[in-house]
Amino acid sequence: MENNFMAFIQSKYVYVPFLLWFGIQLFKLIYDLVTTKKFNFKRILGAGGMPSSHSAVVTSLCTLIGRSEGVGSPIFALSLAFAFVVMYDACGVRRAAGKQAALLNKLVETPGLTGVQVSEKLVEVLGHSPKQVLVGALIGIVAGFIV
């Protein structure tokens, strides 16, 4: 059991994406702290913002697999398809949901427009712009080539 755990945590396929995710989320937390002068721990786990940690994670994994197994391998094809689905979701579906949340928050806050009472605002930063996804993807590819 202990040997399996050590092999797991020493696998570049595990630690590279995890460290990338953690590093990018930490960067977002620090950037938010510097720009707003407020500590917002939710930034470490939250979605959205520059760059996309989701894109970095999936492209680093895809790059590592491509380098090790070859770009013609079935596992590379699977990782590439997975990466595109994640990046499309971040840029499309989750971004649209964030825009809808912003609009709903504005509607609910408008006095006399709705009789709806809410206890908390909807989360508006869910997705990414295409630029945020592209930068995250490039970071992931570079990290996959460096390791």
Secondary structure as GFF3:
##gff-version 3
##sequence-region A 1 147
A	DSSP	alpha_helix	2	10	.	.	.	ID=ss1
A	DSSP	alpha_helix	12	36	.	.	.	ID=ss2
A	DSSP	alpha_helix	42	45	.	.	.	ID=ss3
A	DSSP	alpha_helix	53	69	.	.	.	ID=ss4
A	DSSP	alpha_helix	74	91	.	.	.	ID=ss5
A	DSSP	alpha_helix	93	109	.	.	.	ID=ss6
A	DSSP	alpha_helix	130	146	.	.	.	ID=ss7
###
